[in-house]
Amino acid sequence: MSQVLIESVETIIVDLPTIRPHKLAMHTMQNQTLVVIRLRSSDGIEGLGESTTIGGLSYGNESPESIKQNIDSHLAPLLIGQDACNINAAMLRLDKAAKGNTFAKSGLESALLDAQGKRLGLPVSELLGGRVRDGLEVAWTLASGDTAKDIAEAEHMLEIRRHRIFKLKIGAGEVNKDLAHVIAIKKALGDRASVRVDVNQAWDESVALRACRILGDNGIDLIEQPISRINRSGQVRLNQRSPAPIMADESIESVEDAFSLAADGAASIFALKIAKNGGPRAVLRTAQIAEAAGIALYGGTMLEGSIGTLASAHAFVTLKQLTWHTELFGPLLLTEEIVSEAPVYRDFQLHVPRTPGLGLALDEERLAFFRRK
């Protein structure tokens, strides 16, 4: 059999509307922009990938425009003519030639895995070692800012059995108002739901010490990235003193970051994100570091569309334990799709396909409609 070679890599920026504005401490997202990757090989098989970030450059070092440009100009040329079946060699080639760019690399690795799964007739999860579950429980973000509306939305999600884990984005407002808002929601939901907060680095250490104590004492289950990722010693102190566990998110921008955080004891939980680690294979290396250090895991998201969400999901279903479940709700935030069949959410879980590759096909008409001209 002749060797299968990578023939082309196409990147497409897609702008999709959302059901509502999505507010973070550093940015309010009015829509979502995806970079869709189509990797074609000499055997005629196409692999799909996605590279998605939040709010342009407000979250991290890559934007949709920079992702597309760096893939088109620097990364794709390194892949053309390479063995399409040897994903390890392809990604090592990219890592040797280009520093960082984990969002771009994640989309490319996802596309390589999707193509190989289709080639072998296997779901991506089986290429990553084999799934140990078929579904993932998924959190939902309550983001109206209105306490009564957020409680009503949570009650509805419980009633239709879509979510029983709720995260609130806080930090942009006055701290006492934020705390009162969160505590009122937890009091209304009681033991029927898990309530967590994500501060997106908005607090300084002095505020965080007090706020984390109040949140923990009022039944909040998890506090995500309350202070700056740069303040490592503060993260260690906070992790030691907070009654609620602290989760590292922005602090992890690479697999090496995960090792350093674990060595310092800076967090009790790691948020796993394929985009920030460089792909589904890379995020499992971070998971292995956490497991070895006794750190719990949470399946994070960059609010990817269906392609990126399932790329994450195929990795997460292979993990021995996801103590804090996932937040792979990105497709549910969108009002439009570019795939022919959207991911299935029911009975509080995202169900991960067993069909070859990621288990998705593009809707060419919708892709063309939402493609940025």
Rosetta blueprint (number, residue, H / E / L):
1 M L
2 S L
3 Q L
4 V L
5 L E
6 I E
7 E E
8 S E
9 V E
10 E E
11 T E
12 I E
13 I E
14 V E
15 D E
16 L E
17 P E
18 T E
19 I E
20 R E
21 P E
22 H E
23 K E
24 L L
25 A L
26 M L
27 H L
28 T E
29 M E
30 Q E
31 N E
32 Q E
33 T E
34 L E
35 V E
36 V E
37 I E
38 R E
39 L E
40 R E
41 S E
42 S L
43 D L
44 G L
45 I L
46 E E
47 G E
48 L E
49 G E
50 E E
51 S E
52 T E
53 T L
54 I L
55 G L
56 G L
57 L L
58 S L
59 Y L
60 G L
61 N L
62 E L
63 S L
64 P H
65 E H
66 S H
67 I H
68 K H
69 Q H
70 N H
71 I H
72 D H
73 S H
74 H H
75 L H
76 A H
77 P H
78 L H
79 L H
80 I L
81 G L
82 Q L
83 D E
84 A L
85 C L
86 N L
87 I H
88 N H
89 A H
90 A H
91 M H
92 L H
93 R H
94 L H
95 D H
96 K H
97 A H
98 A L
99 K L
100 G L
101 N L
102 T H
103 F H
104 A H
105 K H
106 S H
107 G H
108 L H
109 E H
110 S H
111 A H
112 L H
113 L H
114 D H
115 A H
116 Q H
117 G H
118 K H
119 R H
120 L H
121 G L
122 L L
123 P E
124 V H
125 S H
126 E H
127 L H
128 L L
129 G L
130 G L
131 R L
132 V L
133 R L
134 D L
135 G E
136 L E
137 E E
138 V E
139 A L
140 W E
141 T E
142 L E
143 A L
144 S L
145 G L
146 D L
147 T H
148 A H
149 K H
150 D H
151 I H
152 A H
153 E H
154 A H
155 E H
156 H H
157 M H
158 L H
159 E H
160 I L
161 R L
162 R L
163 H L
164 R L
165 I E
166 F E
167 K E
168 L E
169 K E
170 I L
171 G L
172 A L
173 G L
174 E L
175 V H
176 N H
177 K H
178 D H
179 L H
180 A H
181 H H
182 V H
183 I H
184 A H
185 I H
186 K H
187 K H
188 A H
189 L H
190 G H
191 D H
192 R H
193 A L
194 S E
195 V E
196 R E
197 V E
198 D E
199 V L
200 N L
201 Q L
202 A L
203 W L
204 D L
205 E H
206 S H
207 V H
208 A H
209 L H
210 R H
211 A H
212 C H
213 R H
214 I H
215 L H
216 G H
217 D H
218 N L
219 G L
220 I L
221 D L
222 L E
223 I E
224 E E
225 Q L
226 P L
227 I L
228 S L
229 R L
230 I L
231 N L
232 R H
233 S H
234 G H
235 Q H
236 V H
237 R H
238 L H
239 N H
240 Q H
241 R H
242 S L
243 P L
244 A L
245 P L
246 I E
247 M E
248 A E
249 D L
250 E L
251 S L
252 I L
253 E L
254 S L
255 V H
256 E H
257 D H
258 A H
259 F H
260 S H
261 L H
262 A H
263 A H
264 D H
265 G L
266 A L
267 A L
268 S L
269 I E
270 F E
271 A E
272 L E
273 K L
274 I H
275 A H
276 K H
277 N H
278 G L
279 G L
280 P H
281 R H
282 A H
283 V H
284 L H
285 R H
286 T H
287 A H
288 Q H
289 I H
290 A H
291 E H
292 A H
293 A H
294 G L
295 I L
296 A E
297 L E
298 Y E
299 G E
300 G L
301 T L
302 M L
303 L L
304 E L
305 G L
306 S H
307 I H
308 G H
309 T H
310 L H
311 A H
312 S H
313 A H
314 H H
315 A H
316 F H
317 V L
318 T L
319 L L
320 K L
321 Q L
322 L L
323 T L
324 W L
325 H L
326 T E
327 E L
328 L L
329 F L
330 G H
331 P H
332 L H
333 L H
334 L E
335 T L
336 E L
337 E L
338 I L
339 V E
340 S L
341 E L
342 A L
343 P L
344 V E
345 Y E
346 R E
347 D L
348 F L
349 Q E
350 L E
351 H E
352 V L
353 P L
354 R L
355 T L
356 P L
357 G E
358 L L
359 G L
360 L L
361 A L
362 L E
363 D L
364 E H
365 E H
366 R H
367 L H
368 A H
369 F H
370 F H
371 R E
372 R L
373 K L
